[in-house]
């Protein structure tokens, strides 16, 4: 963000993508972009963001959001433990 409040981020069309991290040889989170609302199990809605990554490995300390713990846990969606 610039000093004048200008945000330099592209506008994303609504989409959901499953991420893979071939450099780390692990499976990543779920990339939610374009302002798609995310609702918690209790029915409350998280702040709507242009982009966010959700945890799918189950190890995040910031669930439901990804904190990249899938890397240290070597999470592989083809070989879940």
DALINBEL-V564330 format. One record per residue. PSI is psi in whole degrees, 0 to 359 (999 if undefined). Layout:
<<PSI> <PSI>>
This chain:
<<137> <166> <330> <5> <358> <131> <131> <81> <137> <152> <123> <141> <146> <128> <156> <129> <142> <123> <143> <145> <83> <332> <324> <355> <41> <164> <135> <198> <196> <115> <116> <121> <162> <25> <26> <126> <143> <124> <137> <171> <336> <4> <351> <151> <130> <160> <131> <127> <161> <329> <144> <153> <126> <147> <139> <358> <336> <359> <353> <140> <3> <37> <141> <7> <152> <136> <17> <15> <342> <335> <307> <333> <356> <47> <130> <113> <347> <348> <56> <147> <999>>
